Structure formats: C-alpha cells, structure tokens
Amino acid sequence: MESKKDGGVEMDLDLYSRQYYVYGNVAMEKMLVSSVFISGISGLGVEIAKNITLSGIKSLTIHDDGVTTWHDLATQFYLSEDDVKNSVNRAEKSLKLIQDLNPYVKVNLSELNSKSISQIELNYFLQFKCVVFTQQTTSLSDLIKINNFCHQNNIYFIYA
C-alpha cells in the first residue's frame, strides 16, 4: 500500500490514485476530512451515498425515517422483498452494505433516524460539511429553514 501524507491528511494512493491525479491534492485533502449527512436512502440517496463513500470522504451519516416499500425495489439496490414484508428501515438495511464499499470511510446511522426532519434541532447539522436531502416527504418550509441555517454556517446544502 502506497500512501501519501501532505498537510496532515494521509491517503491510500493504491485506492485513490485515479481521482488524486484528476482532482489534485487540495481537493482530495478536503474530501478526506469531510463529513456528509444524507437524508433519504431511497434510490437516489443510496446512489449518492455509494458514490461519495467510494470517493473517500471521512464520514457519512445516513438518515431515513421511512420503511421499505415495493416502489423502493425498483430503485434501491440494497433492498429486497423481505425488507418490504418486514417493514425494514431503508437506512438501517443499507448501513453495512454502504460501509463495506470503503473501509476508510466511517458510515453512521443518524441517531435521529426514527425522527422526521421537522423534529431535528438545526444545531445537529453543525457537525457536517455537506447536507444532502433526497426525500420528497420533507416539507418545503423545513428545507428552506435547513438551507438558510447551513448557508449561515458555511455548510453545503443540496436538495436533489
């Protein structure tokens, strides 16, 4: 394993060499120390989680207050018919499978997983560099409130 350490950030060049040479040292260092929150682990959310986990961020926290539905089986590749029958939470089922993609990334289940977004205190988001929402069940007023809070605190906000 070849590693490179610049500016206090160590990276496995065997794993990240392609993107290191495309993005450069500064961008890779920023990614390797970034913490990301994703709410909504349906098809789009799990795809975003997969891609950023493979890219090598520091940590990922996933949140989803919904259970698996038949509709999810068409878009979310970690879920099965048994998950629908047993009303399994999408984030809980996906956690280990996302973690298995990259051992260098710490993947967490939000301790607020059973709560809807409207019940979460805004200060919770201060621990993240980027906050991503993919759930259409989150109200527009909650999204605007979180977006404003994130921008006031230099946290990137994405709604997809």
Disulfide bonds with the S-S distance in Angstrom:
none
